[in-house]
Amino acid sequence: MIRALIAATVLVAPVPALARNGQRIVPPPVTATPRTILFIGNSFTQGAHSAVRNWHADRVTDLTGQGYGGVPALFKAFTEQAGLRYAVSLETQGGQSLAWHYDERRHLFDRPWDTVVLQEFSTLDRERPGDPTRYIAAVGRLAELFRGRNPNVRIALTATWSRADQTYRPGGHWYGRGIAAMADDLRVAADRARRVNRASEVVAVGQAWTRAMATAVADPDPYDGITYGQVNLWSYDQYHASIAGYYLEALMVFGRVTGVDPRSLGSGERAADELGLSPDLAASLQRVAAEQLAADRGR
């Protein structure tokens, strides 16, 4: 029943036309000077509670000096395999909001960037879960700061996933509403923040997770056991992501920012191999990301 409900929420859309392994690819132009990209977020960007957290931290610049690799390191690996040049930086702090980053850490990132990826606290507001007011205001302040340094900066807003603990456990704000509900609310908030603050785009990570569940790549309820042949996108706390969950997050950012079809990375993609994801699972997650990016095109 749950899977049927999830499936009903997933839009079927053509996959973007792009070229490798029999697929048609139109990669973005390669530039001599690396493009700069900054990730601002919390544990969901750090890759907390998984091997992703410190994976290849030496390939990215952690502005806080904490030595995290996380989703930014995965993004860096994908761009290198795609033949693109990006200088990747991150500024993260577990459990904090975008407003906190602006108030406490802006001296670390107040400089020109080509692209900035912003990830808000998982429930948007700790005291009032689901309320986007502070989120929208924080995006506005950050957007003003970054545009002051580079008027052409590209600002992407990451809409994260439904937390199983918030969905299946009494007391959770989204308890009893189905696993897609939280991700959908976060997406609505991100779309609103984008419109109000003229951000460039939303990276619909939460909808990619829902799509993975609807297509039987991932199990939608970790509390009743994981179905054979499916993956758990959550970590042991049913809150943060597993390696597979962060991998899907990074694929979505990669595809949205670069315009390259995630499927072009192929089943032999190196980060998946190093982190212990099977070739079949890597390919399945790449397909899910490509389909979600196609569904989001034009939004």
ABEGO torsion letter per residue (X at the ends): XAAAAAAAABBBBBBBBBBBGGBBBBBBBBBABBBBBBBBBBAAAAGBGBAAAABGAAABBBAAGAGBAEAAAAAAAAAAAAGBBBBBBBBBBBGBBAAAAAAAAAAAABBBBABBBBBBBAAGBAABBGBAAAAAAAAAAAAAAAAAABAABBBBBBBBBBBAAAAABBGBAABGAEAAAAAAAAAAAAAAAAAAAGBABBBBAAAAAAAAAAAGABBABAAAEBBBGBBBABBAAGABBBAAAAAAAAAAAAAAAAGBBAAAAEAABAAAAAAGBBAAAAAAAAAAAAAAAAAABGX
